[in-house]
Amino acid sequence: MNTFSIETNETSPSHGNHFRTIDYFRASFLTIVTLSSFLGDSTILVASIKYKVFSLNKVIVTVIQHLAVCDILSSCVFILNLVEMLYGSNREDLTLCRAKFYLLSFSFSASFLITALLTTTKLLIVKYPLRAVSLTKTKASLVCGSVWLSSLIPPCFMFTMYHLNFIHPAYVPPITGGEVKYCVTLVYQSWKFCLPVIMIFSLLPSLVILVTSAWLICEAVKVVRQKGDRLRREGLMAVIATAVVHSLCTLPLALYYYAYEKAFEKASENSDFSLMKLAYMATYDTVGFSFMANFYIYSITLTSFRKFILQRVERLKKTVCCSTADVEEVIRYSYRSIDRSISSKQRQSGVPGMI
C-alpha cells in the first residue's frame, strides 16, 4: 500500500490557530449542507414518488429524482469528511480517506452527467414535443442507470492511479488536535494522466449544460413573449435555475483543477501545500451549495411543489398546536385532580382549607 504523505506546514501556533478557525467554520458549514440536503432532497423524492406533486413531463421528473439521489449521495461524502475532520484517521490505514474520495469522484461525476441529461432532455422535449410523446419513464430510468454505471469510471481510475503511486494523500491536523491527522485531499503527482477523465466527466458535461441552458433561456423568452401556458414556463425556469446554480457552484472547482499543475509545482518547490489545501477546501465546499439548492429552486419555480410544502407546514403547525393544547389540558386536569385530592383529605382530617 502506498503510505507516502504530503504534510502541510502548520507547525507555528498562529498558523495552527488560523487553520483551526477555518476547520470549525467548515464543520458548521458541512453540517448545515448535509442536513439541508437530506431534508430537502428527501422531500423532493417523497413529493414526486408518493404524492406525484410535480406537474412536469414524467421523463423530467424521473431525471429530477435521480439528481436528488445524487445530491444525497454527495452529502454522504460531507459526512465522512466531517467525521474525519473531527476525529482524524489512522495514518497506516487509508481506507476512510480513499473511500471518501472514491465516493466523491463517483457522486460528482454522476451530478455533472445527470444535470447535463436534465437540460438536454428538457431541450429535446421543448424542440420536438411530438417525438417526446414516445419517451417513457422506463426509458428515462434506463438512461439514468447507464449514467450511474459510467460514473463508476472515475473512482476506478483513481483506484488504479493510487496503486501506481500517482496519487498521494495530504494530511492536516483534525479539529480535536493531537498527533492523529486526517486526509484533506489527494495530490496527483502527474496531472497529465488525469486530464482525459476530467475532460470526459467534468468539462464535456459542463459545456453541454452551458449550451443547452443558453438554448433553453432563448426558448423561455419565447414562451414569455407568447404568453405560453404556466406549466411549460415553470418547467423551463426550474431546469434553467438548476443548471445555472450547478454551473456557478462547480466553476470554482473547475478553476482550481485548471491551475492545479502550476500550483503543485510551486508547492513542491517550497514544500508547503497549505495554499493548495485552502484553495481545495474553498472550491470543494462551494459545490455543497448545489446539493441543497434544488429544494429551494423547485419551491420558488414550481407552484405545485410550493403548495405541497405549504400544506405540509400548515399541517405540522396544526399538529403542534393540537399537541400543545392537549398538554395544557392534561396539566389543568392534573392540577384539578390534585386540588380535589387535597380538599378531600382535609375534609376527612377536619383541617380547614386554606383561604
N, C-alpha and C positions, 0 to 999 in steps of 0.2 A: 504493500500500500504506500502511496505517496504521502509522506509526512512533512515535506518541505513547507515552510510557512513564511509569510512576509509580515513582519511586525511593524505596527505604526509607532512613530516616535512620540510617546506620551509619558515620558519619564518625569518631566518637571511638574511640580504641584499645580502651577497656574494652568499649564496645558491640560493636565488631567481634569481639573475642575471645569475647564471650558467644555471638554467633551462630556463630562458627567452631566452638565446642564442640558446639553443637546440631547443626550440619551433620555433624560427624564421627559423632555418635551416630545421626543419621538415615541416614547412608551405611551404617553397620553394620547397622542395623535393616532397611533396604531390601534389603541383600544376603541376610540371613537369610530374609526373607519370600520373596524371589524364588527362592532355592534350594529352600526347603521347598515352595513352591507347585509348582514344576516337577517335583520328585521325587514329591511326594505325589499330585498330580493326574495325572501320567503313569502312576503305579502304578494309580490308580483306572481309568483308561482301558484299560490293558493287562489288568487283572484282570477287567473287565466285558466287554470285547470279545473277547479271545482265549481266556481261561480260563473265562468265564461263572461267575464266583465268586459274584456277588450272588444270593441266594435271595429275590428280590423280584419283584413284578409287572414284566413286561417294559416296560410304559409308564413306570413309575417309574425303572427302570434307564436307559431312554433319556434321560429328563429329567436324571438324575444325570450322565450322560455329557456332555450339553450344558453343564451347570453347571461341570463340570471344565474343559471347553474355555474357558468364560468366565473362570474363575479364572486359567488360564494366560495368556489374552489380557490380563487386568488386570495380571498380573505383568510383562508386556512394557512396560506404562506405567511401572512402577517402574524397569525397566532404563533407559529413556530418561531418566527423572528422575535416576537415579544418574549416568549419563554426563554430562548437562548440569550436574549439581551439581559434578562433579569438574573438568570442563574448560571450563565456560561455553559460551556460544553467541554467534554473530555478531549484533551489535546491529542491523545493517541487514537481515539475513536471519532472519526469524522462522519459518522452515519447521519446525525441530525443535520450537520452543515450541508452535506451532499444532498440529502433528501429535500432540504429546503430549496436548494437551487434547481434541482431536477423538477420539483413541483412548480417552481416559479417559471422556468422556461416552458413547461407544458401549458400552464394556465395563461401566460402572456401570449404565447403563440396562438392558442385557441381563441383568446379575446380578439386579437387582430383579425384572424380569419373569419370569425363569426360576425364581427362588425362589418367587415367587407362584404360578407354574404348578405347581411341585412340591407345595406344600402343598394347593392346590386339587384337583389330580389325586388325591392321596392321600385327601383327604376324600371325594371322589366315589366312589372305589373302596371305601372303608370303608362309606359310607352306602348305596351301590347296588351290591353285589357282583355281582348277576346281570347288570345292564347293563354292568358293567365288562368282562365277557367279550368284548363286541363291540369293545372298544378294542384296537387293534393297534399294533405298533411303527411301521408306516408312517404311521398317523395321528398318532402322537406326534411323529414326525420332521417331518411337515408343519406341525404346530402350533408346534414349536420353530423351524422355519425362518421362519415368519411372525413369531415373536418377534424373531429376528435382524434381519429386514428392518425391522420397526417401530423397532428400536433405532438405525437409521440417522437417524431424525428429529432427535434432539438434536444430533449433530455438524453436520448440515446447518443446523440453526437457529443454532448457534454460528458457522458459516461466514458466514451471512447477517448476523448481528449484528456480526461483526468488520468486514466490508466496509461496513457502515453506520455505523462508528465508535461503536458502543455498547459495545465491549469493548476494553480496553487492557491490555497486559502490565505486570506489576510485577516489577522486576529486583532481584536481590541479588547480592553477590559470590560466586564459586564457592569451593570448599574450597582450591584451589590458589592462590588470591589473584590479584592482578593487576587490570587495568582491565576485562578482559572479564567480563561478568556473565551470569547465567542467569535465565530467566523462571520465577519461583516460582509464579505464579498469574495468572489473567486477571481483571481487575477490571471488573465490569459498571457502566457509567455510569448506566444506567436499569434498576433491578431489576424494575420492574413488567412489562417486556416478557418477562422470563424466567419469571415465575410460572406461566403456563399449562403450559409444557413441564415444569417441575419438578413440578407437581401431577400431571400425567398419568404421568410416567415415574419418579417417586420417591414422592410422597405416596400416590397411589392404590394402587400395588403394596404399599407398606408397610402400609396399612390392611388390604388383602386378606391379607397374611402374618399380621398380628396376629389377625384374626378367625378365619381358618382354623386357625391354630396353637392358639388357645384351644379351638376346637371339637375339634381332634384330641387335645388333652390330656384333654378330657372323655371322648372315646372310648377313650383309652389307660387311663384309670381304670376304665372299664367292663371292658375286656379283662383288666386285672389282677385285678379282683374276681371275674370269671367264670373266671379261670384259663384264658384262651384259649391258642391254640397259640403256640409260641415264635416262629415266623417272623413272624406277624402283629404280635406285641408288639415284636419287633426292628425291623420296618419302620416302625411308628409312632414309636418312640423315635428312629430315625435321622432321619426327616423333621422331627420336632419340634425335635430338637437343632440341625439345620441352620438352621431358621427362626429359632430363638432367638438363635443366635450371629450370624447375619446381621443381625438387628434390633439387637442390642446394639452391634455394630461400626459400624453406619451411623447410629445415633442421634446421636452427637456431630456428625457432618457435617450431619445434618438441623437440629440446633440452631444450628449455625454459619450455615446458609443462612437460618434464621428471623430471626436477629439481624443479618443482613448489612447491610441498608439503613441502620439506625441507626449501625452501626459504620463504614460507608463515609462517612456524612455527618460523623461526628465526626473520622475520619481526614483527610477533606478540609479541615476547618477548621484542623487542627493541622499539615497537610502531613506527617503521619507515619503510614505504613502498616505499621510494624513489628509492632504488636499484631495487626493483621489477618493478617499473614504467619504469625506464631506460631500463631494460632488455626487458620488453614487447614492448616498443616503437621501440627499435632497431630491434628485431626479426620480429615484425609486419610490419615495414617499408621495411625490406628486401624482404618480399613477393611481394611488389609492383613492383619489377623488372620483375617478371614473368608476370605481367599484360600487360606490354608494350613490352615484348621481342619477342612475336610471329611475329609481323610485321617485325622485323629485321631478325629473323630466316628465314622466308619464302622469304624475299628479297635476302638473301645470298644463300640459298639452292635450290630454285625453279627458273629456268630460265624464265619460262613463266610469273611468278609474277614479277620478276625483270624487264623484258621487258615492262610489263604493267606500272610499276611505272615510268620507264624512259620515256616512251611515254607520260604519263600524265605530267611529269615535263617539257618535251620539249614543249608540247602544252601550258602549263602555261607560259613558258618563251616567246613563240611567242606572246601569248595574251598580256602579259605585255609590250613587246617591241612595238607591234602594238598600244597599248593604249598610250604609251609614245610618239610614233611618231605622233599619232592623236592630242595629247595635244599640242605638239610643233607646229604642223601645224595650230591649232586653234590660238595659241599665235601669230604666224607670221602673220596670216590673220588679227587678231585684230590690231596689230601694223600698218600693211599696211592700214587698214581702217581708223585708227586714223590719220596717216600721210596724207592720201588723204583728210580727212575732214578738217584738219588744213590748208592744202595748198589751198583748195577751199575757205575757209573763208578769208584767207589772200589776195587772188586774188580779192574777192568781196569788201574787205575794202580798197584795194590799198596799203596795207602794204607789203614791200618787205620781202621775206622769209629769213630765217637765212642761212648763208653760212656755 
